[in-house]
Amino acid sequence: METKIMGEIYRKISNIVIEMIPDKWNEIYLYGEVLEDSSEVYFYFNSLTRNNIIYGHDIPEIYSFDENMYENLLMELNDVVEELYKEYKENNENVWTNFTFRLNNNGKFNIKFNYDDILKSPFSSGERQIIWEYEVLQIVPTNEKHKKIIDRYLDNK
């Protein structure tokens, strides 16, 4: 069940990510993961000025964005993702383990929750990111090691 608080949290997520991007963009793709003892968040966006997909963690280097400011916003974003998890857990039977949040530059968003038990996954966190990039962003790896991860993923699908 969606709550009013969840709607406010979605807005917070949007606002923080937008604040982190010092460029014109048309779509943001965010991955959030929360387990009982850890959490992770990363995002990509379609840059309108660079005509490609930019990995959020590359922003400080690409745009000469203050690294401390970026890290502080990233920690705030992570806290808000954990807040969403707690709100969801209090109001729903099934609790998600991760989600993909898509936001376009008109303010419309879509969120897709995943309920798989990540702890039982045969893939590490880094491998899951490569798979997510492949599935969500259609990024086909060029690195041989990453190609093998996708092959293993497709064989187990």
Secondary structure, DSSP 8 states (H G I E B T S, - for coil): ---HHHHHHHHHHHHHHHHH--S-EEEEEEEEEE-SS-EEEEEEEEETTTTEEEEGGGHHHHHT--HHHHHHHHHHHHHHHHHHHHHHHHH-SS--SEEEEEEETTS-EEEEEE---GGG-SS-HHHHHHHHHHHHH-----SHHHHHHHHHHHHH-
